[in-house]
């Protein structure tokens, strides 16, 4: 294994994860900077509060592609280090170099990275997310529940080292959701209303 090459690839994965697509798209479409409205998050959920569903969807897709690209870059150097690439991308999204290390929660980037690391692990996690979201209609809860299963799915289908890396990455995402967890505990976390415009 090329250790220096792997370090360089992980740095590239971090920089890919650091690309703040929410902020970039807001500037392109002359929308308010997502850091200064709603939750202050740069991800798709907060972008939806701008009133532009198309821009929110584009943010979701692009943030997911960051995770995919990061894993592919790292696996090009070491095919067994895909989980590290996923982790680096989520760290980049959470603490982006370009935004003074104040970023987003990493949900879409994590999901994209899981799909690239192992389509089976990613698909199983996504199915749990979809089921939980359909049942509870709370985005943060669906993500946290789904990702809590991801390390165990990886342990069953992949290997223990990758499962450990994914577990640590999930813990970072849980940390990023600390305010959501407080609202969930109080029962004040907003729900998605089908067919209604999100406030």
Buried (B, 14 or more C-beta within 10 A) or exposed (E): EEEEEBEBBBEBBBBBBBBBBBBBBBEEEEBEBBBEBBBEBBBBBBBBBBEBEEBBEBBBEBBBBBBBBBBBBBBEBBEEBBBBBBBBBBBBBBBBBEBEEEBBBBBBBBBBBBBBBBEBBBEBBBEBBEEBBEEBBBBBBBBBBBBBBBBEBBBEEBEEBBBBBBBEBBEBBBEBBEBBBEBBEEEEBBEBEEEEEEE
